[in-house]
Amino acid sequence: MTFSYFIGKSAWDRDDMTLYLQEFLDVYKHRPIDDNSGGQKAAQLFYSWYVAKKLKPKVIIESGVFKGQGTWAFEQASPETKLICLDPYLDQWGGYRSSTAQYLKKDFKEIDWSFIQDKSDVLCFFDDHQNAFERILQMKLFGFKKAMFEDNYPEGHGDCLSLKKILEHPEKYQVLPDMSAEEYLLKIVKVYQEMPPIFSISKTRWGTEWHLYRTNPPLLSDENKNFSIFSDEMDQYTWINYIEI
């Protein structure tokens, strides 16, 4: 199967994404946390909400809860989905906590996931600033197939090894004794899709130019002012992705 570093086999259609922007904003107006600095804002949260809404998985495992805005968005997108929320620092953040989600102060790799029988109907959502390649290995070991990585930083930025770094600079990441990280990903990954920015802005959160990073074209032009909150919060965009293994 053809594998592209930046688009991959399209699991999600750009035109369809665009159609859901207004519905998301109608939901986002009622978010429990007005200023979610340090967590997902509109530019990222739209895609978390969108994928959950389209997949409607039986279970979402959210690794990295922070103040709970993502948990709330998943509930709005797919109310019937069971949420399992993992964060070792739950008591420190405050914010929104679901009355129906299951909360665990454990790392993803420390849990015996055998109680979930159908791993194919699970979305693993990683917003935990951990090594994404190791998370892929853990997913494969446990039998999970679908995931999103929120912290998909480009080379030179962020606090963790991302899939974007591996795929754009494979020569730097020889993490297996007999196979590079890139070769392993090409072998097992069926879908790797970086979600496009909704708008382009002149500078990233690091003060660098957007054109320095390989990025899918934005969903909207700068002339579209009906969705200004996306452009206002675009500095939080970190090349969020969706994968299937």
C-alpha positions in Angstrom: 0.0 0.0 0.0 1.3 3.4 -0.9 2.4 5.4 2.1 2.9 9.2 2.0 4.7 11.0 4.7 2.3 13.9 4.7 -1.1 12.8 3.3 -1.1 9.0 3.2 -4.2 7.1 2.1 -6.9 9.7 2.8 -9.1 8.4 5.6 -10.8 11.8 5.8 -12.0 14.1 3.0 -11.1 17.8 3.0 -14.4 18.9 1.7 -16.2 16.9 4.3 -14.1 18.4 7.0 -14.9 21.8 5.8 -18.6 21.1 5.9 -18.4 20.3 9.7 -16.6 23.5 10.7 -19.7 25.5 11.5 -21.3 22.6 13.5 -18.1 22.4 15.5 -18.1 26.1 16.2 -21.7 25.9 17.4 -20.6 23.3 19.9 -17.3 25.1 20.8 -19.3 28.2 21.9 -20.4 26.1 24.9 -17.0 24.7 25.9 -16.4 24.4 29.6 -13.0 26.1 29.5 -12.8 29.4 27.8 -9.1 29.7 27.7 -7.5 26.3 27.4 -3.9 27.5 27.1 -1.5 24.5 27.2 -4.3 22.2 25.9 -6.3 21.8 22.7 -7.8 24.9 21.2 -10.0 25.2 18.2 -7.4 24.5 15.6 -6.6 21.1 17.1 -9.9 20.3 18.9 -11.9 20.5 15.7 -10.1 17.4 14.4 -10.4 15.5 17.7 -14.2 16.2 17.6 -14.5 15.5 13.9 -12.8 12.1 13.9 -14.8 11.0 17.0 -18.0 12.1 15.4 -17.3 10.3 12.1 -15.9 7.1 13.7 -18.3 6.9 16.7 -16.0 4.2 18.2 -17.2 2.0 21.0 -14.3 3.2 23.2 -12.0 6.2 23.1 -8.8 6.0 25.2 -7.6 9.5 25.9 -4.0 9.5 27.1 -3.4 13.0 28.6 -6.4 14.7 30.0 -5.1 18.1 31.3 -8.1 20.3 32.0 -10.6 18.1 30.2 -11.5 20.1 27.1 -10.8 17.1 24.9 -12.9 14.8 27.1 -15.8 17.2 26.8 -15.4 17.4 23.0 -15.4 13.6 22.6 -18.6 13.5 24.6 -20.2 16.1 22.3 -19.1 14.2 19.2 -20.1 10.7 20.2 -22.2 10.5 23.4 -22.5 6.7 23.3 -18.8 6.2 23.2 -17.1 4.9 26.4 -14.3 7.2 27.5 -11.3 5.9 29.4 -9.2 8.9 30.4 -5.5 8.4 31.5 -3.5 11.0 33.3 -1.0 10.6 36.2 -1.6 14.2 37.2 -5.4 14.4 37.2 -5.5 16.1 40.6 -3.2 18.9 39.6 -5.1 20.3 36.6 -8.6 21.0 37.7 -11.1 21.9 34.9 -13.8 19.7 33.4 -14.3 16.1 34.6 -16.9 13.8 33.0 -19.5 12.1 35.2 -19.5 9.0 33.0 -15.9 8.6 31.9 -13.5 6.2 33.6 -10.4 7.9 34.9 -7.1 6.1 35.6 -3.9 7.6 37.0 -1.8 5.2 34.9 0.2 5.3 31.8 -1.2 3.6 28.6 1.5 1.0 28.6 0.9 0.0 32.3 -2.7 -1.2 31.7 -4.0 -4.7 31.0 -6.3 -3.9 28.1 -7.6 -7.4 27.7 -11.0 -6.3 29.1 -11.6 -4.6 25.7 -12.5 -7.4 23.4 -12.9 -5.6 20.1 -9.7 -3.5 19.7 -10.7 -2.5 16.2 -13.5 -0.3 17.5 -11.3 1.8 19.7 -9.7 5.2 19.1 -6.5 5.8 21.0 -5.9 9.5 21.4 -2.5 10.5 22.6 -2.0 14.0 23.9 0.6 13.1 26.5 3.9 14.3 25.1 5.4 10.9 25.0 7.5 9.1 22.4 5.0 8.4 19.5 7.1 5.6 18.1 7.0 3.7 21.4 3.2 4.4 21.5 2.9 2.7 18.1 4.8 -0.3 19.5 2.5 -0.5 22.5 -0.6 -0.2 20.4 0.5 -3.1 18.2 1.3 -5.2 21.2 -2.1 -4.6 22.7 -3.9 -5.0 19.4 -5.2 -1.5 18.9 -5.6 -0.3 15.3 -6.6 3.4 15.3 -5.0 6.4 16.9 -4.5 10.2 16.8 -1.4 12.0 18.0 -2.0 15.6 19.0 1.7 16.4 19.7 3.0 15.8 16.2 5.8 18.3 16.3 8.1 19.1 13.4 11.9 18.7 13.7 13.5 21.0 16.1 10.4 21.6 18.2 8.4 20.0 20.9 9.3 17.8 23.9 8.8 14.4 22.4 9.7 12.2 19.4 6.8 12.5 16.9 5.9 10.6 13.8 6.4 13.7 11.8 10.0 14.0 12.9 10.7 10.3 12.0 9.1 10.5 8.6 10.6 13.8 7.6 14.1 13.0 9.0 14.5 9.2 9.0 18.3 9.4 9.0 18.2 10.8 12.6 16.1 8.1 14.2 17.5 4.5 14.2 15.5 3.3 17.2 15.5 -0.4 16.4 18.6 -2.6 16.1 17.7 -4.2 12.7 15.4 -1.6 11.2 15.0 2.2 11.2 11.9 3.7 12.8 10.8 4.9 9.3 11.2 1.4 7.8 9.1 -0.1 10.6 6.4 2.5 10.2 6.3 1.9 6.5 5.9 -1.8 7.2 2.9 -1.6 9.6 1.1 1.7 9.1 -1.8 1.6 6.6 -2.9 5.2 7.1 -1.0 8.3 8.2 -2.9 11.5 7.6 -1.8 14.9 9.0 -4.9 17.0 9.4 -4.5 20.3 7.5 -4.4 23.6 9.3 -7.7 25.3 9.0 -6.0 28.6 8.2 -2.4 29.5 7.4 -0.9 32.2 9.6 2.4 34.0 9.0 4.2 32.6 12.1 4.2 29.4 14.1 4.0 29.4 17.9 7.8 29.4 17.8 8.0 32.6 15.8 9.2 30.7 12.7 7.7 30.9 9.2 5.1 28.4 8.2 6.8 27.6 4.9 9.7 26.0 6.8 7.5 23.0 7.6 5.9 20.6 5.2 2.2 21.1 5.7 -1.0 20.2 3.9 -2.8 23.2 2.3 -5.2 24.9 4.8 -8.9 24.2 4.6 -9.9 27.8 4.3 -8.5 30.9 2.8 -7.5 33.9 4.8 -10.4 35.9 3.3 -13.0 33.7 5.1 -13.7 35.7 8.3 -16.7 33.6 9.5 -14.3 31.3 11.2 -11.9 33.8 12.7 -11.6 31.9 16.0 -9.6 29.2 14.1 -7.1 31.8 12.8 -7.0 33.3 16.3 -6.0 30.0 17.8 -3.9 28.6 14.9 -0.7 29.1 17.0 -1.7 25.9 18.8 -1.8 23.8 15.7 0.8 21.0 15.9 0.1 18.8 12.8 -2.4 16.6 14.6 -2.6 13.3 12.8 -4.8 10.2 12.3 -3.3 6.7 11.8 -4.3 3.1 11.3 -2.0 0.2 11.7 
